[in-house]
């Protein structure tokens, strides 16, 4: 069967194809291994509906799959309805994190024929095989106007049995970054109230073997790639396994750069592991803190001691690994004063970069229920998941202890700190300080940031081509 997989334009600070999408790449690999012909249409690059129509008419797929995240799901809805209006006879299935969060709602709100929830590879493969919808686990489907949700598919236990993701299906030369995502594990045993990953990947922590991970890295290294980003939610949960992966990379002799942009937990690293990460090529670690306030961390069920973060940052920097710390504005129990303590901690840590995100209460999470009971929504989910995002200063909710006005003020202070460290990191202390003074100018902030962002992206693309 010919299968077309579609990746909608992403919603965030930039609409740009940074790296290939691991979820669709895995799905393409599973389908091709079963003998199906697969192509991917990346709408981050080709956003025009006419180009999508041209792709459909030239490829003539017999099944279309479209992935969507919670942020910007209405954009995916529009694409689905456009496709079904013009090509009503081509079955279309929607998957991704949003479908795994709201389930039957995606079929209620769109003309899609199917929705795939949970780990979707086997479900989608069964669709491509032509198995009757009533017999496919993990599928939501229509039966004479009635929407039916089948039982879930069991989670994949043997991740080594899965083929490597087919990143070749993406136009890699048009990605903003020349790096390959590596997903070496699935599932999250933690209980952070704001995270929706369990709705998709489940709680049980499952891993690929170190040898299997090494083979994938070697495959891309031989193709000229030397930068790899581990996209795991819990790469170091099993620290001996993480050390073994490092050992194998070191023994291989490959000279690579490893990034943990998705973040590591500061309580799941030790001195020996950090040393091996550095020897294996680690150059960047993002540590998820969320907040330095102990009470708020308890309400988040984060189970993290700030002293553990301080130690991890210090040891990482001592080894020459650059460090970023992730914070969330609006965690349960937080106030403007606790936010200012987070700002002070960023200064005290001497980190290379920091991030401050607005809290987004995703439907289906404990955080969403906490806001309903303890705060006030300023915007409803269908609005804030499509018109707002965690990059924007407008908060989704407020509390008596942390009002909308205070949240906006906090976000602006946080973004100033982000830019201050960004400029210092890329241009040094002197030029960085001068650049930050220019950035603080209200006219430059208002009119200069968009052109500057475009110029930055162009420079990154030029650097990739030269490399």
C-alpha positions, 0 to 999 in steps of 0.5 A: 500500500502507498502511505503518505505521512504528513507533519503539519507546521509546528506552533512555537516561537519559530515555524521552522524544520529544526530536525526530522520528526522521530515519531513519523520516522519510526512509523515510516520504518515500520511500514516499509519493513512490512512492504509498504511504500511510504513518503513524508510530506513535511509542512514545516518546509512545504506549508502551502495547501497547493503543494500538499495537494500536488503531493497527494495527486502525484503519489496517489496514496491509499492511506494518509496519516497525520501527526499532531501535538496538543499545541496548534491542533486546530491547524491540523484539523484544518489540514484534515478537513481540507484533505477530506473535502478534496479527497474524500475516498482516501482514508485518513488517520490522525495520531500524535500526542493530542489524539492520545489526550482527548481520544474520541474528540478528534473524530467528533471535531474533524472528518478524519476516518480514524484516530490512533492513540498511545504508541501508534506504530502497530495500530497504524500498521494494522490499518495499512494491512487492511485489518478490520477496524473492529479488530485493531487495538489502539484505534478510534473509528466510525461505525455507521455514525457512531464513534468507537474506541477500541482497547489500547495496544500493549506497549512495545516491550522489546524496543530492539525489535523495532527498525531504526527510524527512517530519517532519510524520508525527510529532506535532511539538507533543509533542516535547521540543525545537522543533528540526528535525534536518538530515542533510546527509551520510552515511558516515564516512571515519574509522576510530574503533574504537568507532563502528558507523556504518560498518556502517550508512552505510558508509565513503564520505563522501557529501553533499547539495549546499549548495543542497539543504540550504538548501531544507530549512531554508527549508521549516521556517523558513517553518513557524515553526521557527528551531532546527536540529540538524545530525545528520551524523557529519562535517558539516565533513569537506568544509570548503569545502562547510560554508562554502558552506552557511553562506554560503547561510544568511547570504545568505538573511537567515534568523535561525536557531539552529544546533546541532551536538550530535552533534559536530564534529571539532576538526581539521576546523574553521578560523578562517574556517569557525568565523566563518561558522558563527557568522554563520549562527547557530551557538550550540552545538558539541559536540567529540568528544575521547573522551580526552586521553591520546595513546596511547589516542587512537592505539589508538582510531584517532581521529587527533586532537591535543589541541592542535587541540581546545584551539584549536577550543574557544578560537576557538569561545568567542571567537566566542560559540559555547557548547562541550561536549566529549565524553569516554568512560570506558574507552578502550583503554589508559586508566587512572584517572590518565588520566581525572583528566587529562580532568577537569583538561582540562575545567576548563582549557578553560573549556567550557560543558558536558562529557559523560562516557560509559561505553565501550560495545563494540558487536558488530561493531566493533574495540573489541569485539574489543579488549576480548576480547583485552585486558580482561574483559567484566563483562556480555555483549552481550545484557545490557549492550545492554538492561539497561545503557547509557552513562548508567549507572555500571556498566561493561561491561568492565574491564582490569588497568589500569582496574578496575571499582571505578576505573571506577565512581569515575571515572564518579561524578566525571565526573557531578559535573563534568557537573552542576557545569557544567550548574547554572552554565550555567543559573543562573549562578556564584552560584546554580549553586554553591549548587545544586551543593552541594545536589546533592552531598548524598547524600540529594538524589542518591538521592531528589531526582534523578528528581523534579528530572528530571521537573520539568526536562522539564515546564519545557522542555515549558512553554517550548516551548508558550509559544514 
